[in-house]
Amino acid sequence: SNQTRHTVGNRIEMLKGNFDATNEIVYQFGSMGDQMGSSAAAGDYNRNLHINAWATRNWIGYTHYQSSWKPRFALNMDYASGDGRAQCGSGGVGTCKTANTFENLFPTNHIHMGYMDVQAWKNMMSPSVNFQARPTKDDHIEIWGTSLNLANKEDNWYRGSQAAYVYSKIGNTKKHIGDELDVAYTHMFMDGKLAFQAAYGHLFAGGYIAENLGTSRDQDWAYAQLWLNF
């Protein structure tokens, strides 16, 4: 729909001794048309919705460089705003006035919000822990645990492609999508010019899935690939 969206933000990185940290804060403002509400029905996509959205990404890690495996342990917190009126034009309660769901400017968050790509940087709040190590100079292992949650229970669940994965029920009370566990292994050949990687992810279904989809089934995902660097 017709929109003007401005995005401003910061990125700060710090490395001191064995510690590293990253902070990003992004703010979006502007206006956009109501694609499903009264202005769309009248064929008039005027900018009647006010955009007020933000997101943040934060890492703090510790790497023991003195060890041959160079193990790294890190804590992470990701957040992106949602909108309590996200469904107002499709059967929800109230008049559409806001568009406060943060919109990621890129198509995917693969390796940033979990390898399974089941959550976008959009209406989400996800604390996570991450462990990485290099058993040899050519091998890399990673174990990642993430708690997937909605920032606003009235908004939808968006996946890595940024599209709505599940439209939340009107009156939804659950935010916890589930918990994702990822394990990845990488082996490099020819001084890093060629590499093999295999990864496995498991999503333990949470209360949101049970309430909105009527199932508590978990989800599994895996891949193997070769990289060739020119």
C-alpha positions in Angstrom: 0.0 0.0 0.0 1.0 3.6 -0.4 3.6 4.4 2.3 6.5 6.6 3.2 8.7 4.8 5.8 11.9 6.4 7.2 14.4 4.3 9.0 17.2 5.6 11.2 19.5 3.7 13.6 22.9 2.9 15.0 25.3 0.0 15.2 28.0 -0.1 17.9 30.6 -2.8 18.2 33.1 -3.3 21.0 36.0 -5.7 21.3 38.1 -5.5 24.5 40.3 -8.4 25.6 38.3 -11.6 25.5 34.9 -9.8 25.5 32.9 -8.5 22.5 29.6 -6.7 22.3 27.2 -5.4 19.6 24.2 -3.1 19.9 21.8 -2.0 17.1 18.8 0.2 17.6 16.5 1.0 14.6 13.6 3.4 14.6 11.0 3.7 11.8 8.5 6.5 11.3 6.2 7.9 8.6 2.7 7.0 7.3 1.1 4.5 5.1 -2.3 3.5 3.6 -4.7 1.1 5.2 -4.5 -1.8 2.8 -7.4 -3.8 4.3 -9.5 -1.1 6.0 -12.0 1.6 5.0 -9.6 3.6 2.8 -8.8 0.5 0.7 -12.5 -0.4 0.3 -13.1 3.1 -1.0 -10.2 2.7 -3.5 -8.3 5.5 -1.7 -5.0 4.4 -0.3 -4.4 7.6 1.5 -1.7 7.6 4.2 -4.1 7.4 7.2 -1.9 5.1 9.4 0.9 6.4 11.6 4.1 4.5 11.6 5.9 4.3 15.0 8.1 1.1 15.1 11.5 0.1 16.4 13.8 -2.8 16.9 17.0 -3.7 18.7 19.7 -6.4 18.5 22.2 -7.0 21.3 25.1 -9.4 21.7 27.6 -9.9 24.5 30.2 -12.6 24.1 33.3 -14.0 25.7 36.0 -15.9 23.7 38.8 -17.8 25.4 41.5 -17.1 22.9 44.1 -18.7 25.1 42.5 -22.2 24.5 43.3 -24.1 21.3 39.6 -24.6 20.6 38.9 -20.8 21.1 35.5 -21.5 22.7 33.0 -18.5 22.6 29.9 -18.2 24.8 27.4 -15.4 24.0 24.1 -14.0 25.2 21.7 -12.3 22.8 18.5 -10.3 22.9 16.5 -9.4 19.8 13.3 -7.3 19.8 11.1 -5.9 17.1 7.9 -4.1 17.8 4.4 -5.3 16.8 1.0 -3.6 16.6 -2.0 -4.3 18.7 -4.2 -3.1 15.8 -2.5 -5.3 13.2 -5.7 -7.1 12.3 -8.2 -4.2 12.7 -9.0 -4.2 9.0 -9.6 -8.0 8.7 -12.3 -8.6 11.4 -10.4 -7.2 14.4 -11.9 -4.8 16.9 -11.5 -1.0 16.5 -10.5 1.4 13.7 -7.1 1.1 12.0 -4.9 4.0 13.1 -1.4 2.7 13.5 1.2 0.7 11.6 3.6 0.0 14.4 4.9 -3.4 13.2 8.6 -3.1 12.5 9.5 -3.9 8.9 12.8 -5.5 8.3 14.5 -4.0 5.2 16.0 -7.4 4.1 14.3 -10.6 3.0 15.6 -13.0 5.6 17.3 -13.3 9.0 19.0 -16.6 8.4 21.8 -17.2 11.1 20.6 -14.1 12.9 17.3 -15.2 14.4 17.8 -19.0 14.3 18.7 -21.3 11.4 15.2 -22.6 10.9 13.9 -19.1 9.7 10.7 -19.4 11.6 10.8 -15.9 13.0 11.4 -12.6 11.4 12.8 -9.4 13.0 9.2 -8.4 13.2 6.8 -8.5 16.2 9.3 -10.6 18.1 11.2 -10.9 21.3 13.9 -13.6 21.5 16.6 -14.1 24.1 19.2 -16.7 23.1 22.4 -18.4 24.1 25.2 -19.4 21.7 28.3 -21.5 21.9 31.0 -21.8 19.2 34.4 -23.5 19.1 37.1 -24.5 16.6 38.4 -28.0 17.4 41.0 -27.6 14.7 41.9 -24.7 12.4 39.6 -26.2 9.7 36.6 -27.2 11.9 33.9 -25.1 13.5 31.0 -26.2 15.7 28.0 -24.1 16.9 25.2 -24.8 19.3 22.4 -22.2 19.6 19.3 -22.1 21.8 16.6 -19.5 21.2 13.3 -18.7 22.9 10.8 -17.4 20.3 8.1 -15.0 21.4 5.8 -12.4 20.0 6.3 -8.8 21.1 2.6 -8.1 20.9 0.1 -11.0 21.2 -2.5 -9.1 19.0 -0.1 -9.0 16.1 0.8 -12.0 13.8 3.7 -14.5 13.8 6.0 -13.6 10.9 8.6 -16.0 9.6 12.1 -15.3 8.0 10.6 -14.2 4.7 8.8 -11.4 6.5 5.4 -12.7 5.5 2.8 -13.7 8.1 3.4 -17.4 9.1 0.3 -17.5 11.3 -2.4 -14.9 11.7 -3.1 -14.6 15.4 -6.6 -15.3 16.5 -8.7 -12.4 17.7 -8.2 -12.4 21.5 -5.1 -14.5 21.4 -3.5 -14.7 24.9 -0.2 -16.5 24.1 3.2 -15.0 23.1 5.5 -18.0 23.4 5.9 -19.6 20.0 8.5 -22.2 21.1 12.1 -22.9 21.7 14.6 -23.6 18.9 17.8 -25.6 19.2 20.3 -25.5 16.4 23.5 -27.5 15.9 25.9 -26.7 13.0 29.2 -28.1 11.9 31.6 -26.7 9.2 34.7 -28.1 7.8 37.0 -26.1 5.5 39.3 -27.4 2.7 42.0 -25.7 0.6 42.7 -22.9 3.1 39.0 -22.0 3.3 38.3 -21.9 -0.5 36.0 -24.9 -0.1 33.8 -25.7 2.9 31.2 -28.3 3.9 28.5 -27.4 6.4 25.7 -29.4 7.9 23.1 -28.1 10.4 20.1 -29.4 12.3 17.4 -27.5 14.0 14.5 -28.5 16.2 11.6 -26.3 17.3 9.8 -27.3 20.5 6.3 -26.0 20.1 5.0 -23.5 22.7 1.7 -22.2 23.9 1.1 -19.9 20.9 1.2 -22.8 18.5 -1.2 -24.8 20.6 -3.7 -22.0 20.9 -3.6 -20.7 17.3 -3.0 -23.9 15.4 -4.5 -26.5 17.7 -1.4 -28.6 17.7 1.6 -29.2 19.9 3.7 -30.9 17.3 7.4 -30.0 17.1 9.2 -29.1 13.9 12.5 -30.4 12.5 14.8 -29.0 9.8 18.2 -29.9 8.4 20.5 -29.1 5.5 23.9 -29.9 4.1 25.8 -27.7 1.6 29.1 -27.0 0.0 30.6 -23.5 -0.2 33.1 -22.5 -3.0 34.9 -19.2 -2.5 36.4 -17.5 -5.5 
